[in-house]
């Protein structure tokens, strides 16, 4: 499944926004395998690379992802019947 393409906003003052490293990255996820990956895109939207997202983190059946301007990235899952919050370490 695929989530959103993250757009880093350098003018946004937020302690929970993702780093500029993830700018123009598509987040994809797999419900059965409990992983989230980052697809880095170039300026034309073509794939540059695919890498694990927070490989040491344990995700639980991601079903949907959303970036909210003033909140951390969240994903919903069926295993917890709710929403989990992804906070970037730092």
N, C-alpha and C positions, 0 to 999 in steps of 0.2 A: 504494500500500500504506500501511498505517497502523501506527504503532508505539504507544507508550504515551502516556497523559496524564501529564505530569510534575507531581508534587506536591512543591513546595518545603517543606523542613522546616527552620525557623529554629533549632531546637535541635540539629540534627545538626552536629557539628564535623568538617568535611571541607574540604580545600583543593581538591577536584575537583568538588564539587557545582555544579550549574548555578545561576545567579543567580535571585533571587526574581521577576525579570521574566518568567520562563518558567513560573511557577506556574499550574496549571490550563490548560496548553497541550498540545494534541495534535500529535504530530510525524508528518507524512506524508512519503512519499518515492516517487520514481519511478525505477525501475531503468534504463530506456532513456535517460532524459534526465539522469541523474546529479544530481538535486537533492533537497534536503530542505527542507520548508516547515513553518512553525509555524502551527497553527490556534489562535488565542486563543479560549477559551470563557468564557462568563459563569457565574454561580453555578448556573444551571439546565442547563448543558451545551450551550447554544445558541452558535452561531458568532458571534464578534464581528468577527474579522478573519483574514486569511491573509497571511503575509509570508514572504519567503525566509529561510531559516536560514543564517547565516554566508555571505552572498552572495559574498564574495571567496574562500571555500574551494572546493577542488575535491574533490568526492565521486566515488567510483567504484562504480557499480552497486549502490546500497544494496538489500539484500534483507530485512533484519530489524534492528530497533533494540531496545535494552534499556538501562534505567537501573539501575545497581546501587548500593546504598546507599553504599558506601565507595570506589567506582571511578568513573572518568569514563564518560560515555555511550559505548556501543560500537555499531557496526553491522557486520553481516556482508555480504559481497559475494561474487559468483562470479568477478569479474575477478581478484581477488587470491587467491581460494580461501582466504579466511581472515577475520580480524576486523580492523577498523580502529578506532582510538580517537579520539573527538572530545574535544578539550580546549578549553575555553573560553579565549579570549585574556584576559589580564588581568594 
